[in-house]
Amino acid sequence: MDLQSRFGSAAPLVGMVHLPPLPGAPQYDGDRSAVRGRALADAHALTAGGFDALVVENLGDVPYYPEDVPTHTVAEMTAVARELGIGVDCPYGVNVLRNDAEAALAVAAAGGGSFVRVNVHTGTRGTDQGVLDGQAHETLRLRERIDADVAILADVAVKHSAPVAERDLGTVATETIERGLADGLVVSGPATGAAADANDLNTVLDARDDVDPDVPVFVGSGVTPENAPALREAADGLIVGTALKEGGETTNPVDQDRVAAFVEGVRGE
């Protein structure tokens, strides 16, 4: 994958646009315009501070549907994504929690997104939503059917999950590329905001290098101003959320000052 053309940078910083609860979710507050306003405000704060790309994600929709989200969630996310595409001049991706890769792909394709993140693309993981099976066979075929120029970033041992059967992490990474045809990989820690294990990252990077060095590896959780420079040296890109929020709380709005300080610490800008 050509990171420069897909993400606008050869070493992209990707910021999270965490959506508040959407219509239909238990904690939705009844104000659609506030949801969209919050998304645009966070997106502008991230891009103004120097981030290269964004991921829009329905973080507030707890408890999550395990696989297929309802059509109204797809519609709301498409509306938000389209507003981001019009209002913010940078590439963006979509993650539909918990694991609706087809919905994410459809939202990205309709809204002008460049990529999707898929939590369980191949294999099987035990999660708080139950046992989730990767649907790479469906996701790749849908991408062909709708002729979507949308890259697939697949998590390896995604956060908030555990393996159903112990398997070598390098083998999982290899198969996610070779058999799942993922365009990129994501390595995360055990939970949102938790740092990825350095050994796990190195294992995935080594496996990637053996299979296809052109497949980028992103760090997908627990990136902070303190560890970002070292992680950026090792990985191809960083996906950052919690560290950029007001008070360091994942569900809070993006803090412009935290974004500026983060980018300055990583890039010296």
MOMO-V432716 format. One record per residue. N is the residue number from 1. RES is the residue in three letters. PHI is phi as a letter, one per 30 degrees, with the letter a starting at -180 (999 if undefined). Layout:
[[N:RES:PHI] [N:RES:PHI]]
This chain:
[[1:MET:999] [2:ASP:d] [3:LEU:d] [4:GLN:d] [5:SER:d] [6:ARG:d] [7:PHE:c] [8:GLY:i] [9:SER:a] [10:ALA:d] [11:ALA:b] [12:PRO:d] [13:LEU:c] [14:VAL:c] [15:GLY:c] [16:MET:d] [17:VAL:c] [18:HIS:d] [19:LEU:d] [20:PRO:d] [21:PRO:e] [22:LEU:d] [23:PRO:e] [24:GLY:j] [25:ALA:d] [26:PRO:e] [27:GLN:c] [28:TYR:d] [29:ASP:c] [30:GLY:j] [31:ASP:b] [32:ARG:d] [33:SER:d] [34:ALA:d] [35:VAL:d] [36:ARG:d] [37:GLY:d] [38:ARG:d] [39:ALA:d] [40:LEU:d] [41:ALA:d] [42:ASP:d] [43:ALA:d] [44:HIS:d] [45:ALA:d] [46:LEU:d] [47:THR:d] [48:ALA:d] [49:GLY:d] [50:GLY:j] [51:PHE:d] [52:ASP:d] [53:ALA:a] [54:LEU:b] [55:VAL:b] [56:VAL:c] [57:GLU:b] [58:ASN:d] [59:LEU:e] [60:GLY:d] [61:ASP:d] [62:VAL:d] [63:PRO:d] [64:TYR:d] [65:TYR:d] [66:PRO:d] [67:GLU:b] [68:ASP:d] [69:VAL:d] [70:PRO:d] [71:THR:d] [72:HIS:d] [73:THR:d] [74:VAL:d] [75:ALA:d] [76:GLU:d] [77:MET:d] [78:THR:d] [79:ALA:d] [80:VAL:d] [81:ALA:d] [82:ARG:d] [83:GLU:d] [84:LEU:d] [85:GLY:d] [86:ILE:d] [87:GLY:c] [88:VAL:b] [89:ASP:c] [90:CYS:a] [91:PRO:d] [92:TYR:b] [93:GLY:b] [94:VAL:b] [95:ASN:b] [96:VAL:c] [97:LEU:d] [98:ARG:d] [99:ASN:a] [100:ASP:c] [101:ALA:d] [102:GLU:d] [103:ALA:d] [104:ALA:e] [105:LEU:d] [106:ALA:d] [107:VAL:d] [108:ALA:d] [109:ALA:d] [110:ALA:d] [111:GLY:c] [112:GLY:j] [113:GLY:d] [114:SER:c] [115:PHE:a] [116:VAL:b] [117:ARG:c] [118:VAL:c] [119:ASN:d] [120:VAL:b] [121:HIS:c] [122:THR:b] [123:GLY:i] [124:THR:b] [125:ARG:b] [126:GLY:d] [127:THR:b] [128:ASP:d] [129:GLN:c] [130:GLY:j] [131:VAL:d] [132:LEU:c] [133:ASP:c] [134:GLY:d] [135:GLN:b] [136:ALA:e] [137:HIS:d] [138:GLU:d] [139:THR:d] [140:LEU:d] [141:ARG:d] [142:LEU:d] [143:ARG:e] [144:GLU:d] [145:ARG:d] [146:ILE:c] [147:ASP:h] [148:ALA:c] [149:ASP:d] [150:VAL:b] [151:ALA:d] [152:ILE:c] [153:LEU:c] [154:ALA:c] [155:ASP:d] [156:VAL:c] [157:ALA:h] [158:VAL:d] [159:LYS:d] [160:HIS:h] [161:SER:a] [162:ALA:b] [163:PRO:d] [164:VAL:d] [165:ALA:b] [166:GLU:d] [167:ARG:b] [168:ASP:d] [169:LEU:d] [170:GLY:d] [171:THR:d] [172:VAL:d] [173:ALA:d] [174:THR:e] [175:GLU:d] [176:THR:d] [177:ILE:d] [178:GLU:d] [179:ARG:c] [180:GLY:c] [181:LEU:h] [182:ALA:d] [183:ASP:d] [184:GLY:a] [185:LEU:c] [186:VAL:b] [187:VAL:c] [188:SER:b] [189:GLY:d] [190:PRO:d] [191:ALA:a] [192:THR:e] [193:GLY:i] [194:ALA:c] [195:ALA:d] [196:ALA:d] [197:ASP:d] [198:ALA:d] [199:ASN:d] [200:ASP:d] [201:LEU:d] [202:ASN:d] [203:THR:d] [204:VAL:d] [205:LEU:d] [206:ASP:d] [207:ALA:d] [208:ARG:e] [209:ASP:d] [210:ASP:d] [211:VAL:c] [212:ASP:a] [213:PRO:d] [214:ASP:d] [215:VAL:d] [216:PRO:d] [217:VAL:c] [218:PHE:c] [219:VAL:c] [220:GLY:c] [221:SER:a] [222:GLY:i] [223:VAL:d] [224:THR:b] [225:PRO:e] [226:GLU:d] [227:ASN:c] [228:ALA:e] [229:PRO:e] [230:ALA:d] [231:LEU:d] [232:ARG:d] [233:GLU:d] [234:ALA:d] [235:ALA:d] [236:ASP:d] [237:GLY:a] [238:LEU:b] [239:ILE:c] [240:VAL:b] [241:GLY:b] [242:THR:e] [243:ALA:d] [244:LEU:c] [245:LYS:c] [246:GLU:e] [247:GLY:i] [248:GLY:i] [249:GLU:c] [250:THR:e] [251:THR:d] [252:ASN:d] [253:PRO:d] [254:VAL:d] [255:ASP:c] [256:GLN:e] [257:ASP:d] [258:ARG:d] [259:VAL:d] [260:ALA:d] [261:ALA:d] [262:PHE:d] [263:VAL:d] [264:GLU:d] [265:GLY:d] [266:VAL:d] [267:ARG:c] [268:GLY:i] [269:GLU:c]]
